C-alpha cells in the first residue's frame, strides 16, 4: 500500500498543530519515534521510519494533543496515558487505512 505523506499542519479544537518529519532524535537520552511539544504546538515524527509507522506515530501524538487540550491529562498515570494514546492511534490508523 502506498501511504500519503503526513500533513504539515492539522487544525484541532485547541488550535493549529505544526507537523514536522525530522531526522532521528533523542529526548532525555532516549531515541524517540515522535513527540508532542505543547508549548510550540508541534508534533515531530522520525522521517526515517516507514510511512505506515509514521502515520501510527502521528496518530499517537495527536492523541496526546486531544488529552492535553481537553484538560484531562492529569487524571492518568504516565503508563495509562501512553496506553490510551496507543489505543486511540490504532483506532485512527484503522479508520484511515483499513
Backbone bond lengths (Angstrom), bond angles and torsions (degrees), N, CA, C in turn:
res aa  C-N    CA-C-N  psi(-1)  N-CA   C-N-CA  omega(-1)  CA-C   N-CA-C  phi
1 X - - - 1.448 - - 1.523 108.89 -
2 X 1.316 116.51 137.79 1.454 121.26 176.15 1.525 108.11 -95.27
3 X 1.313 115.20 122.07 1.458 121.02 -178.71 1.522 110.33 -95.67
4 X 1.334 116.91 143.25 1.459 118.74 174.58 1.528 110.36 -71.77
5 X 1.322 115.68 161.17 1.458 119.94 174.32 1.520 108.99 -67.49
6 X 1.316 115.32 155.61 1.464 119.62 175.21 1.523 109.43 -65.51
7 X 1.330 116.88 151.30 1.464 118.55 175.12 1.532 109.84 -67.51
8 X 1.319 117.02 157.58 1.470 120.13 176.56 1.519 111.93 -91.69
9 X 1.324 116.44 -18.91 1.472 121.75 173.17 1.517 108.21 -144.40
10 X 1.323 115.23 157.29 1.461 121.20 174.55 1.521 107.38 -146.05
11 X 1.314 115.77 137.15 1.462 121.19 177.71 1.527 108.93 -88.77
12 X 1.317 116.28 132.45 1.458 122.08 178.12 1.518 108.21 -128.85
13 X 1.333 118.51 165.41 1.466 119.30 177.92 1.540 113.37 -56.20
14 X 1.330 116.82 -28.78 1.464 120.66 179.45 1.513 114.19 -87.48
15 X 1.331 117.82 -2.10 1.457 121.62 179.79 1.512 112.53 123.42
16 X 1.315 114.81 175.64 1.461 121.68 -176.52 1.525 111.22 -68.60
17 X 1.345 114.54 140.61 1.455 123.17 176.40 1.528 107.03 -114.41
18 X 1.318 116.31 134.03 1.459 121.97 171.75 1.521 107.67 -91.27
19 X 1.331 115.97 135.30 1.468 121.48 179.37 1.521 107.54 -116.14
20 X 1.330 115.84 124.84 1.462 121.43 -179.74 1.518 109.71 -121.37
21 X 1.331 116.25 134.22 1.464 120.13 168.21 1.522 105.36 -98.97
22 X 1.315 115.79 126.69 1.463 121.73 -169.43 1.519 111.09 -132.33
23 X 1.319 115.40 165.74 1.465 121.41 173.58 1.529 108.75 -60.77
24 X 1.342 117.53 157.78 1.468 119.58 177.86 1.528 111.01 -52.11
25 X 1.326 115.23 144.37 1.459 119.81 -175.91 1.517 110.53 -145.35
26 X 1.316 114.39 167.12 1.461 121.55 177.63 1.520 109.20 -124.61
27 X 1.315 115.20 150.90 1.461 122.63 172.10 1.517 106.31 -127.33
28 X 1.305 115.95 122.79 1.464 122.02 -178.18 1.531 111.23 51.33
29 X 1.329 115.78 43.03 1.457 121.21 175.81 1.517 115.99 79.69
30 X 1.332 117.85 3.10 1.470 120.37 -179.78 1.524 110.36 -115.82
31 X 1.350 115.17 134.53 1.462 120.09 176.37 1.524 109.25 -62.45
32 X 1.321 115.68 135.52 1.471 120.91 -179.31 1.514 110.47 -121.86
33 X 1.307 115.17 142.23 1.462 120.48 172.96 1.521 110.37 -84.80
34 X 1.339 116.23 -30.06 1.454 120.29 -179.93 1.511 110.83 -163.97
35 X 1.333 114.83 159.66 1.464 120.70 176.24 1.517 109.91 -144.52
36 X 1.318 114.27 158.78 1.462 123.51 173.90 1.520 106.13 -123.97
37 X 1.341 116.38 121.55 1.458 122.26 177.75 1.520 108.18 -108.88
38 X 1.320 115.46 106.81 1.461 120.34 -176.22 1.528 112.04 -66.59
39 X 1.330 117.30 -32.18 1.470 119.71 -176.63 1.526 112.05 -69.04
40 X 1.328 117.66 -33.86 1.468 120.22 178.64 1.526 112.09 -105.18
41 X 1.316 116.53 -3.11 1.472 123.45 -177.15 1.533 109.94 52.69
42 X 1.344 113.37 53.98 1.462 120.69 -177.09 1.521 110.50 -128.35
43 X 1.327 115.16 132.63 1.461 122.64 170.27 1.525 106.30 -102.74
44 X 1.328 116.39 132.36 1.465 121.96 174.44 1.528 108.21 -117.71
45 X 1.334 114.94 135.01 1.468 121.47 -179.60 1.525 108.15 -129.39
46 X 1.329 116.51 134.30 1.462 123.02 177.93 1.528 109.21 -62.26
47 X 1.328 116.18 117.26 1.458 120.57 -175.48 1.520 114.14 -78.80
48 X 1.332 117.86 -6.81 1.464 119.65 -179.11 1.529 112.53 -85.70
49 X 1.318 117.05 -7.24 1.465 120.74 179.02 1.526 110.09 -79.84
50 X 1.330 117.68 156.82 1.469 119.79 173.62 1.539 110.29 -57.35
51 X 1.328 115.78 148.13 1.476 120.57 -177.28 1.525 112.15 -56.04
52 X 1.328 117.65 -37.74 1.468 119.40 -179.74 1.526 110.26 -60.88
53 X 1.327 116.94 -40.27 1.460 120.56 -179.97 1.528 110.64 -73.12
54 X 1.341 117.30 -35.16 1.463 120.00 175.99 1.534 110.37 -57.63
55 X 1.321 116.71 -41.70 1.462 120.02 179.48 1.530 110.91 -64.75
56 X 1.310 117.48 -40.50 1.459 120.03 178.84 1.521 110.45 -63.52
57 X 1.334 117.20 -43.40 1.468 121.19 178.20 1.529 110.23 -64.51
58 X 1.315 117.10 -42.99 1.469 121.69 176.99 1.529 111.14 -56.15
59 X 1.330 117.05 -48.07 1.458 119.85 179.28 1.526 111.15 -64.90
60 X 1.326 117.78 -36.17 1.472 121.50 176.59 1.533 109.74 -61.09
61 X 1.326 116.36 -46.74 1.466 119.57 -179.43 1.527 111.39 -67.40
62 X 1.328 117.56 -35.16 1.477 120.11 175.10 1.528 111.23 -63.66
63 X 1.318 116.83 -32.43 1.463 119.47 175.73 1.527 110.02 -64.58
64 X 1.346 117.39 -39.86 1.471 119.70 174.01 1.526 110.53 -57.85
65 X 1.327 116.17 -42.81 1.465 120.93 179.02 1.525 110.34 -57.96
66 X 1.322 116.34 -50.02 1.470 120.48 -177.75 1.526 111.59 -61.40
67 X 1.315 116.78 -43.03 1.465 120.72 -179.36 1.525 110.77 -65.82
68 X 1.323 116.72 -43.68 1.465 119.95 -178.51 1.531 111.68 -71.80
69 X 1.333 116.66 -43.91 1.463 119.40 -179.78 1.523 112.28 -64.17
70 X 1.326 117.16 -29.21 1.462 120.16 -179.89 1.530 112.16 -80.05
71 X 1.334 116.13 -12.63 1.461 120.29 177.64 1.513 115.17 83.61
72 X 1.333 116.51 14.17 1.470 118.21 -178.28 1.519 113.21 -103.97
73 X 1.336 116.94 6.96 1.465 119.53 -176.16 1.517 112.90 -62.98
74 X 1.319 118.33 -26.94 1.471 120.15 -179.42 1.531 112.78 -80.03
75 X 1.317 117.76 0.39 1.461 120.82 179.08 1.522 112.93 -85.82
76 X 1.337 117.11 -13.74 1.457 121.10 -171.41 1.520 111.77 -118.70
77 X 1.319 115.84 146.70 1.459 120.17 168.74 1.529 107.18 -68.86
78 X 1.322 116.43 165.28 1.461 120.61 178.58 1.523 110.98 -58.55
79 X 1.327 116.98 -41.67 1.465 120.46 -178.81 1.522 111.67 -63.72
80 X 1.323 116.74 -43.35 1.471 120.66 179.63 1.530 109.73 -67.99
81 X 1.322 116.69 -41.88 1.463 121.65 179.07 1.538 110.09 -57.49
82 X 1.338 117.27 -48.41 1.464 121.02 -179.31 1.528 111.54 -66.61
83 X 1.317 117.42 -39.98 1.468 120.41 178.74 1.532 110.75 -64.44
84 X 1.317 116.85 -40.22 1.462 120.96 177.23 1.529 110.65 -63.28
85 X 1.335 117.15 -43.08 1.466 120.56 178.05 1.530 110.74 -63.09
86 X 1.328 117.27 -39.85 1.467 120.37 177.01 1.520 111.26 -62.73
87 X 1.315 116.82 -43.69 1.470 120.79 -179.66 1.528 111.26 -63.95
88 X 1.320 116.40 -44.89 1.467 120.08 179.05 1.524 111.10 -65.45
89 X 1.327 117.40 -38.89 1.466 120.86 178.58 1.521 110.84 -63.09
90 X 1.315 117.17 -42.53 1.458 121.35 179.46 1.526 110.31 -62.26
91 X 1.319 116.98 -42.68 1.468 121.08 179.52 1.533 111.12 -65.19
92 X 1.326 117.05 -45.35 1.472 120.58 -179.88 1.524 110.85 -64.16
93 X 1.341 117.18 -41.63 1.455 121.52 179.11 1.527 110.39 -60.44
94 X 1.318 114.90 -45.47 1.480 119.87 180.00 1.527 111.01 -64.25
95 X 1.331 117.18 -38.76 1.476 121.57 176.27 1.515 111.11 -58.05
96 X 1.325 116.07 -47.26 1.458 121.41 -173.76 1.531 113.21 -76.93
97 X 1.328 116.06 -39.74 1.459 118.87 -170.69 1.533 114.71 -115.47
98 X 1.342 115.81 -2.74 1.455 118.64 176.15 1.415 115.49 76.11
